[in-house]
């Protein structure tokens, strides 16, 4: 797998990579250049409003180079602070 591949990041497999492609993020550099919370917000607005906190943690964790489960609670708390009007349709 090329170093520029989205799947070279922790937590990013084929499914999340395909979802990121839908908002124009096709490689590692594009992903890392953006704020992970903005990425997740855009995904919930444009691609899948039912994305859960585990998906958020996967994206934030990938951005910080850590496994999703180590950042799950912190990422959800920060997203709720940044986007207080967001309603979770699917909690995990």
N, CA, C and O of each residue as an XYZ file, in Angstrom:
368
protein
N       0.854     -1.183      0.000
C       0.000      0.000      0.000
C       0.898      1.244      0.000
O       1.792      1.362      0.838
N       0.666      2.155     -0.921
C       1.478      3.371     -0.993
C       1.315      4.231      0.266
O       0.245      4.261      0.874
N       2.386      4.925      0.644
C       2.340      5.797      1.820
C       1.314      6.909      1.669
O       0.821      7.435      2.668
N       0.987      7.273      0.437
C       0.023      8.352      0.217
C      -1.426      7.861      0.306
O      -2.357      8.665      0.253
N      -1.614      6.570      0.438
C      -2.956      5.997      0.500
C      -3.663      6.354      1.808
O      -3.040      6.391      2.868
N      -4.957      6.614      1.723
C      -5.745      6.842      2.933
C      -5.657      5.647      3.866
O      -5.623      5.808      5.086
N      -5.619      4.453      3.300
C      -5.587      3.238      4.097
C      -4.252      3.011      4.797
O      -4.119      2.065      5.573
N      -3.262      3.861      4.536
C      -1.996      3.768      5.270
C      -2.125      4.420      6.653
O      -1.236      4.293      7.495
N      -3.245      5.119      6.871
C      -3.505      5.750      8.170
C      -4.180      4.755      9.106
O      -4.922      3.886      8.649
N      -3.931      4.871     10.431
C      -4.639      3.984     11.353
C      -6.143      4.235     11.272
O      -6.580      5.364     11.050
N      -6.913      3.200     11.448
C      -8.384      3.251     11.490
C      -9.056      3.415     10.134
O     -10.282      3.337     10.053
N      -8.302      3.637      9.076
C      -8.911      3.878      7.770
C      -8.797      2.609      6.918
O      -7.717      2.213      6.480
N      -9.947      2.002      6.710
C     -10.020      0.828      5.841
C     -10.715      1.213      4.551
O     -10.971      2.391      4.303
N     -11.020      0.216      3.725
C     -11.645      0.495      2.430
C     -12.974      1.246      2.538
O     -13.249      2.127      1.723
N     -13.793      0.916      3.522
C     -15.111      1.548      3.645
C     -14.990      3.030      3.993
O     -15.637      3.867      3.362
N     -14.175      3.360      4.982
C     -14.012      4.770      5.361
C     -13.301      5.531      4.249
O     -13.635      6.685      3.979
N     -12.325      4.898      3.601
C     -11.628      5.552      2.485
C     -12.624      5.894      1.367
O     -12.569      6.985      0.799
N     -13.525      4.967      1.056
C     -14.526      5.217      0.018
C     -15.467      6.351      0.423
O     -15.878      7.150     -0.418
N     -15.803      6.421      1.701
C     -16.662      7.497      2.193
C     -15.942      8.839      2.081
O     -16.546      9.832      1.677
N     -14.673      8.876      2.432
C     -13.889     10.108      2.318
C     -13.764     10.545      0.860
O     -13.772     11.740      0.564
N     -13.649      9.588     -0.039
C     -13.570      9.905     -1.477
C     -14.794     10.679     -1.943
O     -14.694     11.494     -2.860
N     -15.940     10.438     -1.329
C     -17.186     11.096     -1.730
C     -17.184     12.598     -1.456
O     -17.997     13.333     -2.016
N     -16.269     13.055     -0.591
C     -16.142     14.501     -0.349
C     -14.812     15.027     -0.893
O     -14.352     16.102     -0.509
N     -14.205     14.252     -1.792
C     -13.009     14.717     -2.485
C     -11.693     14.461     -1.782
O     -10.656     14.952     -2.226
N     -11.710     13.712     -0.707
C     -10.459     13.369     -0.015
C     -10.021     12.008     -0.528
O     -10.632     10.984     -0.220
N      -8.951     12.013     -1.318
C      -8.523     10.782     -1.982
C      -7.149     10.288     -1.554
O      -6.747      9.187     -1.930
N      -6.425     11.081     -0.774
C      -5.120     10.617     -0.326
C      -4.795     11.140      1.075
O      -5.476     12.013      1.612
N      -3.758     10.589      1.627
C      -3.323     10.881      2.994
C      -3.054     12.376      3.206
O      -3.451     12.942      4.225
N      -2.394     12.998      2.259
C      -2.015     14.401      2.400
C      -3.250     15.303      2.456
O      -3.314     16.225      3.269
N      -4.225     15.035      1.594
C      -5.474     15.811      1.627
C      -6.173     15.647      2.971
O      -6.676     16.616      3.539
N      -6.200     14.432      3.470
C      -6.839     14.147      4.750
C      -6.148     14.899      5.885
O      -6.807     15.566      6.683
N      -4.839     14.793      5.955
C      -4.083     15.404      7.055
C      -4.066     16.934      6.991
O      -3.794     17.592      7.995
N      -4.353     17.495      5.826
C      -4.361     18.955      5.672
C      -5.648     19.575      6.225
O      -5.733     20.795      6.368
N      -6.634     18.756      6.531
C      -7.928     19.263      6.989
C      -8.161     18.908      8.454
O      -7.560     17.978      8.992
N      -9.035     19.662      9.071
C      -9.427     19.392     10.453
C     -10.327     18.151     10.477
O     -11.298     18.089      9.723
N     -10.027     17.164     11.325
C     -10.832     15.937     11.312
C     -12.291     16.156     11.725
O     -13.178     15.436     11.266
N     -12.540     17.133     12.577
C     -13.917     17.417     12.993
C     -14.710     18.046     11.844
O     -15.894     17.760     11.672
N     -14.060     18.891     11.072
C     -14.709     19.460      9.886
C     -14.994     18.370      8.855
O     -16.041     18.371      8.209
N     -14.050     17.443      8.709
C     -14.251     16.326      7.787
C     -15.482     15.527      8.204
O     -16.348     15.239      7.378
N     -15.559     15.173      9.476
C     -16.686     14.380      9.941
C     -17.994     15.135      9.763
O     -18.994     14.561      9.333
N     -17.988     16.414     10.092
C     -19.193     17.228      9.923
C     -19.628     17.234      8.458
O     -20.812     17.071      8.161
N     -18.688     17.419      7.556
C     -19.017     17.422      6.125
C     -19.576     16.064      5.693
O     -20.509     16.002      4.892
N     -19.015     14.992      6.214
C     -19.527     13.664      5.885
C     -20.966     13.488      6.362
O     -21.788     12.914      5.648
N     -21.274     13.973      7.556
C     -22.644     13.826      8.056
C     -23.621     14.713      7.290
O     -24.800     14.380      7.167
N     -23.139     15.826      6.781
C     -23.997     16.737      6.023
C     -24.205     16.281      4.578
O     -25.303     16.424      4.039
N     -23.166     15.736      3.949
C     -23.206     15.459      2.515
C     -23.302     13.984      2.129
O     -23.740     13.658      1.026
N     -22.897     13.099      3.029
C     -22.804     11.698      2.642
C     -23.714     10.791      3.476
O     -24.534     10.057      2.924
N     -23.572     10.842      4.792
C     -24.316      9.900      5.638
C     -24.601     10.528      7.001
O     -23.719     10.560      7.860
N     -25.812     11.025      7.209
C     -26.143     11.665      8.484
C     -26.199     10.693      9.665
O     -26.282     11.122     10.816
N     -26.155      9.396      9.387
C     -26.237      8.421     10.470
C     -24.873      7.971     10.987
O     -24.797      7.059     11.811
N     -23.791      8.600     10.513
C     -22.467      8.209     11.005
C     -22.416      8.350     12.528
O     -22.938      9.309     13.096
N     -21.784      7.381     13.166
C     -21.791      7.323     14.631
C     -20.492      7.854     15.235
O     -19.568      8.258     14.529
N     -20.458      7.837     16.546
C     -19.289      8.318     17.288
C     -18.059      7.452     17.034
O     -16.932      7.940     17.123
N     -18.260      6.185     16.722
C     -17.123      5.323     16.392
C     -16.462      5.774     15.079
O     -15.238      5.764     14.954
N     -17.288      6.165     14.113
C     -16.749      6.686     12.847
C     -15.993      7.985     13.095
O     -14.924      8.208     12.528
N     -16.559      8.843     13.951
C     -15.868     10.082     14.325
C     -14.511      9.763     14.941
O     -13.496     10.345     14.559
N     -14.500      8.838     15.895
C     -13.247      8.480     16.569
C     -12.239      7.884     15.597
O     -11.034      8.086     15.750
N     -12.720      7.152     14.599
C     -11.812      6.596     13.587
C     -11.129      7.706     12.803
O      -9.929      7.643     12.536
N     -11.900      8.722     12.436
C     -11.356      9.830     11.656
C     -10.412     10.685     12.503
O      -9.317     11.026     12.056
N     -10.825     11.028     13.708
C      -9.970     11.838     14.579
C      -8.709     11.051     14.944
O      -7.606     11.599     14.932
N      -8.874      9.776     15.266
C      -7.726      8.941     15.597
C      -6.748      8.829     14.441
O      -5.535      8.885     14.641
N      -7.274      8.671     13.225
C      -6.404      8.590     12.047
C      -5.606      9.872     11.885
O      -4.428      9.841     11.531
N      -6.249     10.988     12.144
C      -5.570     12.280     12.018
C      -4.450     12.426     13.048
O      -3.419     13.039     12.772
N      -4.660     11.861     14.231
C      -3.672     11.970     15.315
C      -2.751     10.757     15.410
O      -1.847     10.724     16.245
N      -2.981      9.763     14.558
C      -2.114      8.586     14.548
C      -2.342      7.633     15.700
O      -1.415      6.948     16.132
N      -3.575      7.581     16.207
C      -3.890      6.681     17.321
C      -5.107      5.830     16.985
O      -5.897      6.180     16.108
N      -5.252      4.719     17.684
C      -6.413      3.855     17.471
C      -7.685      4.541     17.934
O      -7.682      5.296     18.906
N      -8.766      4.270     17.229
C     -10.048      4.935     17.466
C     -10.533      4.782     18.897
O     -11.082      5.728     19.462
N     -10.342      3.614     19.496
C     -10.909      3.377     20.822
C     -10.185      4.131     21.937
O     -10.706      4.236     23.047
N      -9.003      4.653     21.657
C      -8.285      5.422     22.677
C      -8.713      6.881     22.702
O      -8.376      7.614     23.632
N      -9.455      7.304     21.683
C      -9.829      8.710     21.551
C     -11.344      8.897     21.462
O     -11.820     10.021     21.307
N     -12.090      7.822     21.557
C     -13.547      7.815     21.349
C     -14.269      8.869     22.193
O     -14.940      9.737     21.635
N     -14.150      8.814     23.506
C     -14.897      9.730     24.391
C     -14.458     11.176     24.185
O     -15.291     12.080     24.118
N     -13.167     11.390     24.087
C     -12.635     12.741     23.903
C     -13.101     13.337     22.576
O     -13.480     14.507     22.518
N     -13.073     12.540     21.516
C     -13.489     13.029     20.190
C     -14.971     13.395     20.191
O     -15.350     14.432     19.646
N     -15.810     12.560     20.795
C     -17.249     12.840     20.841
C     -17.530     14.114     21.639
O     -18.369     14.923     21.245
N     -16.842     14.286     22.734
C     -17.030     15.488     23.562
C     -16.626     16.744     22.783
O     -17.334     17.751     22.824
N     -15.507     16.690     22.084
C     -15.033     17.842     21.307
C     -15.974     18.139     20.140
O     -16.254     19.303     19.854
N     -16.463     17.097     19.465
C     -17.392     17.314     18.354
C     -18.676     17.967     18.866
O     -19.201     18.886     18.238
N     -19.171     17.498     19.991
C     -20.386     18.086     20.569
C     -20.171     19.553     20.928
O     -21.088     20.365     20.806
N     -18.962     19.892     21.369
C     -18.644     21.290     21.680
C     -18.605     22.135     20.412
O     -19.134     23.246     20.380
N     -17.974     21.599     19.365
C     -17.828     22.337     18.106
C     -19.124     22.433     17.311
O     -19.363     23.425     16.622
N     -19.950     21.413     17.405
C     -21.190     21.342     16.622
C     -22.366     21.024     17.558
O     -22.934     19.934     17.498
N     -22.719     21.969     18.408
C     -23.758     21.705     19.422
C     -25.137     21.408     18.830
O     -25.984     20.840     19.519
N     -25.376     21.770     17.593
C     -26.680     21.509     16.966
C     -26.761     20.124     16.325
O     -27.820     19.724     15.842
N     -25.662     19.403     16.318
C     -25.655     18.065     15.705
C     -26.475     17.097     16.567
O     -26.356     17.077     17.792
N     -27.297     16.309     15.904
C     -28.064     15.272     16.580
C     -27.527     13.921     16.143
O     -27.529     13.604     14.953
N     -27.069     13.126     17.097
C     -26.563     11.797     16.784
C     -27.727     10.886     16.431
O     -28.624     10.674     17.247
N     -27.715     10.358     15.240
C     -28.765      9.450     14.784
C     -28.439      8.014     15.146
O     -29.329      7.168     15.236
N     -27.169      7.745     15.352
C     -26.712      6.393     15.644
C     -25.575      6.488     16.648
O     -24.455      6.851     16.286
N     -25.846      6.171     17.880
C     -24.800      6.228     18.910
C     -24.134      4.868     19.018
O     -24.789      3.831     18.912
N     -22.850      4.884     19.226
C     -22.138      3.619     19.444
C     -21.286      3.743     20.682
O     -20.598      2.793     21.055
